[in-house]
Structure formats: structure tokens, C-alpha cells
């Protein structure tokens, strides 16, 4: 059996109106149900972000730590971007 705890929150008027609109449309039975759905979505988003960081970002950082020669400086990046921008401008002219 799930236990519930009552909470009180203050929301901007636009968010409160949005909750009321969702309930009125029949998509949700109550404002609490809307908030629970929002929290579930937030939890899923956070879990997906954590997984992305673990699976994709950390391995790249580990690879760069192992071989720092793969890293370019800010100046090299800026020059590459300027050159690409200029190339794009020449093609567009």
C-alpha cells in the first residue's frame, strides 16, 4: 500500500491555470494527478540524463584524459569556426 504525504506549493498563476485546464479537459482527475505525472516525467528525464552522462560523456572524458593530444585549444576552435563561417559565406555569395 502506497502512503501519501500532503504538500502545499505555491505556483505562478500561469502554471496553476495550466493544471486547471488539464483537469477540466478530462485528461486528469485532479491537480494532484497532474503534479504526479509531471514529477514522473521529471524523474524519467533525470534518469535519462544520468544514463547519457554515464554511457556517453564519461567514456569520452576518460578517453581525452588518457590522450590529451585529442583536445584542441579555445583558439584552435575559434579559428576553425571562423574558417567554416567564412567558407559558408563564400558559398552563399
C-alpha positions in Angstrom: 0.0 0.0 0.0 1.4 3.4 -1.0 1.4 6.1 1.6 0.8 9.7 0.6 2.0 12.8 2.2 0.2 16.1 1.8 2.3 19.0 0.5 1.5 22.6 -0.1 3.1 24.5 -3.0 2.8 28.0 -4.5 2.7 28.2 -8.2 2.7 31.1 -10.7 -0.8 31.8 -12.0 0.1 30.5 -15.4 1.1 27.1 -14.1 -2.0 26.9 -11.8 -4.2 27.7 -14.9 -2.4 25.1 -16.9 -3.1 22.4 -14.2 -6.8 23.5 -14.1 -7.0 23.3 -17.9 -5.6 19.8 -17.9 -8.1 18.7 -15.2 -11.0 20.4 -16.9 -10.2 18.7 -20.2 -10.7 15.4 -18.5 -7.1 14.2 -19.0 -6.5 14.1 -15.3 -8.8 13.6 -12.4 -7.2 16.2 -10.1 -4.4 18.7 -9.8 -2.5 16.2 -7.7 -2.6 13.7 -10.6 -1.2 16.4 -12.9 1.6 17.1 -10.5 2.4 13.4 -10.0 2.6 13.0 -13.8 4.9 15.9 -14.0 7.1 14.5 -11.3 7.2 11.1 -13.1 8.3 12.8 -16.3 10.9 14.8 -14.5 12.3 11.7 -12.8 12.4 9.9 -16.2 14.2 12.9 -17.8 16.7 13.0 -15.0 17.3 9.2 -15.2 17.9 9.5 -19.0 20.3 12.4 -18.4 22.2 10.3 -15.9 22.4 7.4 -18.2 23.6 9.6 -21.1 26.3 11.0 -18.9 27.4 7.6 -17.7 27.2 5.9 -21.1 28.4 8.6 -23.5 30.0 11.5 -21.8 32.2 9.8 -19.2 33.8 7.4 -21.7 34.7 10.4 -23.9 36.2 12.3 -21.0 38.2 9.2 -19.9 39.5 8.9 -23.5 40.5 12.5 -23.5 42.2 12.1 -20.1 44.1 9.1 -21.5 45.2 11.0 -24.6 45.1 14.8 -24.2 46.5 15.3 -27.7 43.0 14.9 -29.0 41.9 18.1 -27.3 42.1 21.4 -29.2 42.5 24.8 -27.6 39.9 27.5 -27.5 41.9 29.5 -30.1 42.0 26.5 -32.4 38.3 26.0 -32.1 37.6 29.7 -32.7 39.8 29.6 -35.8 38.1 26.5 -37.1 34.7 28.1 -36.6 35.8 31.4 -38.3 37.1 29.4 -41.3 33.9 27.4 -41.6 31.8 30.5 -41.3 33.9 32.3 -44.0 33.6 29.2 -46.2 29.8 29.2 -45.8 29.6 33.0 -46.6 31.6 32.5 -49.8 29.3 29.7 -50.9 26.2 31.8 -50.2 27.5 34.8 -52.2 
